[in-house]
Amino acid sequence: MAGRKPEATATSKAPFAALLAAMPAPAWVCDDTTLRFVEVNAAATDLYGYRREELLGMRLPDIEPAWMGPVEPGRRECDHLARNGRLIEVEVRTERTAWARRAAHVGVVTDLTAQREGERRVRAAESLVSSVVATVREAILTIDQDLVVTSMNPAACDLFRVERSAAVGRSLERFIPAPYREEYGAQLIGQGISGAIASPAALEMLLLRADGNAFVGDASLTRGEHAGRPYIGIVLRDTTSQRQAEAALRDSERRYHLLASVAPVGIFRLDSEGRCIYANERLSTMTGHSPDRLQGMGWTFVVHEDDRASVLEEWSRALREKQPFHTEARMVGPHGRSRWALISARAEEDEEGGIRSYVGTVVDISRRRAAEAALRESEALYHTLASIAPVGIFRMSLDGECTYSNERAREISGRNAQGFRTADWEACVHVRDRGRVTRVWHEAAARREPFQQEFRLLRPDGSSLRVLTALVPERATNGKVTGFLGTITDLSRRVR
């Protein structure tokens, strides 16, 4: 009898195993105690990607990572793990059974992955549609084949300045200027109701608000059908302000280019990365390079190689800190001739405050730099001559303050540089000469005329010297007197 029990067991399992194998849905039998699979069908091996022998060597928790147990008959939704690591969303229906005289349960699996993904997509689409509907600002209305308005959303009511009840059920022609009613009507009927538009079409229309004011609108048309009757859906956008802004921008650009063409300075525009996108003819003439040569980063090669590194460093800092850019540098033409230029640029911001571009100017300052160099050379020569001159030399402002004195002037006066600058010169003139000298000096200063007088000069040690002092006006390039240049000569030896 002991030898007949397995045969009987196999015979009792045979009909159930055959039914399991014939099932189109993935199914398996699992031992309740060990949770090991004791039978699986081909659909289960296809679902999980394991061979039959592999699945029969596995336990339920191997494919159901979140298994919490115990085994209960019924239905549950969970995630199963395939051989390739993919999680499969499934529904498992279990029933108790016996297998080889041991408590077991049979599970039939339904793959919900595609269904759940479809549901998620539907929910996402519904959410998106709800969001669009909730935030839409375009004017939307529908008309029938007789151009009668059948619906109008709040944005359309605002656009036409009309109550919905006063528009729906009435002809759209009331919002179309008389000269265009036939033309627009033919377009709407011809493209919409006739079905000529397979995809949304667009029209530019001049329309009227309820108060009689006109506006330009872009109309997008779609064709539909409701209750067996065709209709046209119209999405309207008021483009009046946009067109006015575009016209103003074109006018501004035209004035900009006109100004740039006649300006006596070089004008350029750089994008937010520092690439040249525009250069006027004056800049081309100044640099000796065509506007095309200056495009992109070509402008950097126009800068003298000795100045290029510092200019690029300053430019990078201006970009980084979003600050105006100012520098002086030499610009080199195609034949090697260089000239000094003052380069300035300022950022143009967009609506969000970001840098859209930079507009800059280039001013030729070669003459100014040459004049400054000549002035520095003249000043150096002046100080050299003053240092070796046998007479005292000094400079005086219009209000009588001494701004410079050479060594000989300080020797004669007996004062150092500070004392010479701060001395009260009227008090330094001998009392017997003071009235005459100060009167002549004030007259000369008022008239901006030369001054020359002999007088006795009082020194800090109480001694006095007879000196000859002469002053002549110093004039700027425009002829305006800026001060006096004077000499002081010791006459004491001559007097003795």
Stockholm file with secondary structure:
# STOCKHOLM 1.0

chainA/1-496         MAGRKPEATATSKAPFAALLAAMPAPAWVCDDTTLRFVEVNAAATDLYGYRREELLGMRLPDIEPAWMGPVEPGRRECDHLARNGRLIEVEVRTERTAWARRAAHVGVVTDLTAQREGERRVRAAESLVSSVVATVREAILTIDQDLVVTSMNPAACDLFRVERSAAVGRSLERFIPAPYREEYGAQLIGQGISGAIASPAALEMLLLRADGNAFVGDASLTRGEHAGRPYIGIVLRDTTSQRQAEAALRDSERRYHLLASVAPVGIFRLDSEGRCIYANERLSTMTGHSPDRLQGMGWTFVVHEDDRASVLEEWSRALREKQPFHTEARMVGPHGRSRWALISARAEEDEEGGIRSYVGTVVDISRRRAAEAALRESEALYHTLASIAPVGIFRMSLDGECTYSNERAREISGRNAQGFRTADWEACVHVRDRGRVTRVWHEAAARREPFQQEFRLLRPDGSSLRVLTALVPERATNGKVTGFLGTITDLSRRVR
#=GR chainA/1-496 SS CTTTHHHHHHHHHHHHHHHHHHCSSCEEEEETTTCBEEEECHHHHHHHCCCHHHHHTCBHHHHCTTCCCCCCSEEEEEEEECTTSCEEEEEEEEEEEEETTEEEEEEEEEECHHHHHHHHHHHHHHHHHHHHHHHCCSEEEEECTTCBEEEECHHHHHHHTCCHHHHTTSBGGGGSCGGGHHHHHHHHIIIIITCCCSSCEEEEEEEECTTSCEEEEEEEEEEEEETTEEEEEEEEEECHHHHHHHHHHHHHHHHHHHHHHHCSSEEEEEETTSCEEEECHHHHHHHTSCHHHHTBTGGGGGBCHHHHHHHHHHHHHHHHHTCCEEEEEEEECTTSCEEEEEEEEEEEECTTSCEEEEEEEEEECHHHHHHHHHHHHHHHHHHHHHHHCSSEEEEEETTSCEEEECHHHHHHHTCCHHHHHHCCHHHHBCHHHHHHHHHHHHHHHHHTCCEEEEEEEECTTSCEEEEEEEEEEEECTTSCEEEEEEEEEECHHHHC
#=GC SS_cons         CTTTHHHHHHHHHHHHHHHHHHCSSCEEEEETTTCBEEEECHHHHHHHCCCHHHHHTCBHHHHCTTCCCCCCSEEEEEEEECTTSCEEEEEEEEEEEEETTEEEEEEEEEECHHHHHHHHHHHHHHHHHHHHHHHCCSEEEEECTTCBEEEECHHHHHHHTCCHHHHTTSBGGGGSCGGGHHHHHHHHIIIIITCCCSSCEEEEEEEECTTSCEEEEEEEEEEEEETTEEEEEEEEEECHHHHHHHHHHHHHHHHHHHHHHHCSSEEEEEETTSCEEEECHHHHHHHTSCHHHHTBTGGGGGBCHHHHHHHHHHHHHHHHHTCCEEEEEEEECTTSCEEEEEEEEEEEECTTSCEEEEEEEEEECHHHHHHHHHHHHHHHHHHHHHHHCSSEEEEEETTSCEEEECHHHHHHHTCCHHHHHHCCHHHHBCHHHHHHHHHHHHHHHHHTCCEEEEEEEECTTSCEEEEEEEEEEEECTTSCEEEEEEEEEECHHHHC
//
